Amino acid sequence: MPLELLPATAADARLAIQIRKAAYDKNPFLRILFPVPPSPEAIEFVAQDLEWKLARENSNCRAYKVVDTDIEDAEQTMIAFAKWDINNPKPEQPPKSTGNHGYGPGSNDAACRLVFDSLQERRDRIIGDRPHVYLDTLYTDPLQQKRGAGGLLVKQCLEEAKALGIPTWVESSEAAHKLYLKCGFRDVDLHAVDLSQWDAPDLHQTWLMIREL
């Protein structure tokens, strides 16, 4: 079954969110960070944010997808998705939601702030305003893993960073860490958060990584 790398558009946003949900469904920290299963409202909240980023002209956001050309349903051919931001300068931020959702409907706001706010602070301290490409999203349909789709997406991101003459930054889970090491990234820091107050069995760990030119 041949795979093909293509630019992603706003029309791909909702299928990308479905793949993301499937990819993270068995993550042991999901029940802590997002204890309420995503409602149609929550899915729409995330999809609209992604659509906004992908639809803007002259945006610093780039997105690609990997499709399986043997899948007959033309609307279901995407098996992996990635998005990165060219922080040269920093990209424009989308308008904030009018609702008081914090990290979205169904989230554990306190836990999310412990993980994601502190991760943002660590990122700003280490990479700061230095020009870089930030690979902030990459996921593959769990039924389509081990086929090289993730590697194709990382390669495209790295090629764009090389053309711009700037490094690439990524924050990796344990599951993806070996892939990024294989693609030439190196560890810069390990961000670990104790979520034991919500009965987490282990520390929530994120590897902060960079690939220089």
Buried (B, 14 or more C-beta within 10 A) or exposed (E): EEBEBEEBEBEBBBBBBBBBBBBBEEBEBEBBBBEEEBEEEBBBBBBBBBBBBBEBEEBBBBBBBBBBEEBEEEEEBBBBBBBBBBBBEEBEEBEEEEEEBEBBBBBBEEBBBBBBEEBEEBBEEEBEEEBBBBBBBBBBBEEBBEBBBBBBBBEBBBEBBBEBEBBBBBBBBEEBBEBBBEBEBEEBBEBEBEBEEBEBEEBBBBBBBBBEE
